[in-house]
Structures are given as C-alpha cells and as structure tokens.
C-alpha cells in the first residue's frame, strides 16, 4: 500500500514539474518572439533619408581630416562600395569592399555567365 502511495506521489511531482517546464518554455518562446518583433521594427526604421543624414554627418566629421565619404555602386557587379577619399588629391584612402573583392565578384559573375549561358 505504501509503495502505491509513493508511486502516485512521484507521478504527481513529475506532472507538476512537467507543467512548470512547459510554462517556462512558453515564457521563453514569448520572449524570443517579442525580441524578434523589436528587431524587425528596428530594421524597418532605416530609410534612405536617414542614411543620407548619417553620410552628411560623417562627411562633416571627416572634413577635419581633409577626407570625404562616398557611397557608390560598382558598375560591373552592382555591389555598393563605400570609399573614404582625400578631398584634395581625390585619392582613395580606404574602400569597403576592397578592389580585389570587386574583381573576384566580377570574375565569378563572368564565369557563372559562361557556365549557365543557354541558347534556346
């Protein structure tokens, strides 16, 4: 008789632990969902106007270093390129992505065009 009572009590304890675990899992899932919603809202707030404002602010700060920030699109690859240029000599001081990466991307585009070029 005591063994049966002990087993039923153990089962009751296990059930209550399972319920607590389910609640904790649901709470964690809700937290994750809320965080994802907040992240989506943050990314949706970026507009071209805000980007232009940020570029203008950076240019004002770079004027002290006699430099200028440029954002361009590479003609061959369509990749956005960010350059810091010396204001007087127009020499590129830093570029993201580097010129070598753009050349590799262009080459890969050409190779892909050769491989998948189909004539109907």
C-alpha positions in Angstrom: 0.0 0.0 0.0 2.8 2.4 0.9 4.6 1.6 -2.4 1.5 2.6 -4.4 1.2 5.9 -2.5 4.8 6.6 -3.1 4.5 5.9 -6.8 1.4 8.1 -7.1 3.1 10.9 -5.2 6.1 10.6 -7.5 3.9 10.8 -10.6 2.2 13.9 -9.2 5.5 15.5 -8.6 6.6 14.7 -12.1 3.4 16.1 -13.6 3.8 19.3 -11.7 7.4 19.6 -12.8 6.3 19.0 -16.4 3.7 21.7 -16.1 6.3 24.1 -14.7 8.7 23.2 -17.5 6.0 23.8 -20.2 5.2 27.2 -18.6 8.9 28.2 -18.6 9.2 27.1 -22.2 6.2 29.1 -23.3 7.5 32.2 -21.5 10.9 31.8 -23.2 9.2 31.4 -26.6 7.2 34.6 -25.9 10.4 36.5 -25.0 12.0 35.3 -28.2 9.0 36.3 -30.3 9.0 39.8 -28.6 12.7 40.2 -29.3 12.2 39.2 -33.0 9.4 41.8 -33.3 11.6 44.5 -31.8 14.4 43.6 -34.2 12.1 43.8 -37.2 10.8 47.2 -36.0 14.4 48.5 -35.7 15.4 47.3 -39.2 12.2 48.8 -40.7 13.1 52.2 -39.4 16.1 52.6 -41.7 15.2 54.9 -44.6 17.3 56.4 -47.5 16.8 59.8 -45.8 18.4 58.5 -42.6 21.3 57.0 -44.5 21.9 60.4 -46.3 21.8 62.2 -42.9 24.3 59.8 -41.5 26.6 60.2 -44.5 26.3 64.0 -44.2 27.2 63.9 -40.5 30.2 61.6 -41.3 31.4 64.0 -44.0 31.3 66.9 -41.6 33.5 65.0 -39.2 35.8 63.8 -41.9 36.3 67.4 -43.1 38.6 67.8 -40.1 40.8 65.1 -41.6 40.5 66.6 -45.1 38.6 63.5 -46.2 35.2 62.7 -47.8 32.9 59.7 -47.6 31.4 58.4 -50.9 28.9 55.6 -51.4 28.9 54.3 -54.9 27.6 51.3 -56.8 30.1 49.3 -58.8 29.0 49.3 -62.4 30.2 45.8 -63.2 28.9 43.9 -60.2 26.1 46.2 -58.8 27.8 46.0 -55.3 27.6 49.0 -53.0 31.1 50.5 -52.4 32.0 52.8 -49.5 35.1 54.9 -50.1 37.0 57.4 -47.9 38.7 59.8 -50.3 41.3 62.5 -49.8 39.5 65.8 -50.5 42.4 67.5 -52.4 44.0 64.6 -54.3 40.9 62.6 -54.8 43.0 59.5 -53.8 41.0 56.6 -52.2 42.3 56.1 -48.7 40.1 53.2 -47.7 37.4 51.2 -49.6 34.9 48.7 -48.5 34.8 46.1 -50.1 38.4 46.3 -51.4 39.1 46.5 -55.1 40.3 42.9 -55.1 37.0 41.6 -53.8 35.2 43.5 -56.6 37.5 42.0 -59.2 36.7 38.5 -57.8 33.0 39.2 -57.8 33.2 40.4 -61.4 35.2 37.3 -62.4 32.7 35.0 -60.7 29.8 36.7 -62.5 31.6 36.2 -65.8 32.3 32.5 -65.1 28.7 31.9 -64.0 27.5 33.6 -67.2 29.7 31.2 -69.2 28.5 28.1 -67.3 24.8 28.9 -67.4 24.7 30.6 -70.8 22.0 28.7 -72.6 20.8 29.2 -76.2 17.2 28.3 -76.9 
